[in-house]
Amino acid sequence: MKYRVIFLQILSINAQKDKISGCVYNEFKEQLPNAHVTLLEQKKTFVTDTKGCFQFSLVSSSNYTLKIQYIGYKPFYKKIVKGSKN
């Protein structure tokens, strides 16, 4: 089975408001609506909107791992360090 690649663009990480948002794209810069974005440390899964974007609140931890899944694509993992530019 041949897998395609997922790309993640983190739009913002706001440490004061404890929110993270981003958009999920494929290798052709096409939006991936209904992709599953899991915040592993909180065991919460979110589904991207029709534009492939997501937003959710964070807890006090400063390190996070996002797991992005979409049918036909290899899962993508992204480490997020609160307070740094990813």
C-alpha positions in Angstrom: 0.0 0.0 0.0 1.4 3.4 -0.9 0.9 6.2 1.6 0.7 9.8 0.9 2.1 12.6 3.1 0.3 14.9 5.5 1.5 18.4 6.2 0.5 20.5 9.2 0.6 24.3 9.4 0.3 25.5 12.9 -1.5 28.9 12.8 -1.0 29.9 16.3 -0.1 28.8 19.8 -1.3 31.3 22.4 0.3 30.5 25.8 -1.8 33.2 27.6 -5.1 31.8 26.3 -3.9 28.2 26.2 -5.2 27.6 22.7 -3.7 26.0 19.6 -5.0 26.1 16.0 -3.7 24.9 12.7 -4.7 23.5 9.3 -3.9 20.1 7.8 -2.8 19.8 4.1 -1.6 17.2 1.8 1.6 17.3 -0.4 -0.3 19.3 -3.0 -1.4 21.9 -0.5 -5.0 20.7 -0.6 -7.0 21.1 2.6 -7.9 17.9 4.3 -11.4 18.3 5.9 -12.5 15.7 8.5 -8.9 14.8 9.4 -8.5 13.5 12.9 -6.2 15.5 15.1 -5.4 13.9 18.5 -3.7 15.6 21.4 -2.0 12.5 22.8 -1.3 13.9 26.3 -5.0 14.8 26.8 -6.3 11.8 24.9 -8.7 14.1 23.0 -9.4 13.8 19.3 -10.7 16.7 17.1 -12.0 16.6 13.6 -10.9 19.4 11.1 -13.5 21.6 9.6 -14.3 21.9 5.9 -11.1 23.9 5.4 -9.0 21.3 7.1 -8.5 23.6 10.2 -8.8 22.9 13.9 -8.6 24.8 17.2 -8.7 23.5 20.8 -7.8 24.5 24.3 -4.7 23.2 26.1 -4.0 22.3 29.7 -1.1 23.6 31.8 1.5 21.2 30.3 4.2 22.9 28.2 4.9 20.0 25.8 2.3 18.3 23.5 2.3 15.8 20.7 -0.3 16.0 17.9 -1.2 12.9 15.9 -2.9 13.7 12.6 -4.7 10.9 10.7 -6.6 10.9 7.4 -7.8 8.0 5.2 -5.1 6.9 2.7 -2.3 8.9 4.5 0.4 7.8 6.9 -0.2 9.1 10.4 1.8 12.4 11.1 3.2 13.3 14.5 4.1 16.8 15.5 5.8 17.8 18.8 4.6 21.2 20.2 6.5 23.1 22.8 4.4 25.8 24.4 6.1 29.2 24.1 8.3 28.3 21.1 7.6 28.8 17.4 7.0 25.5 15.7 
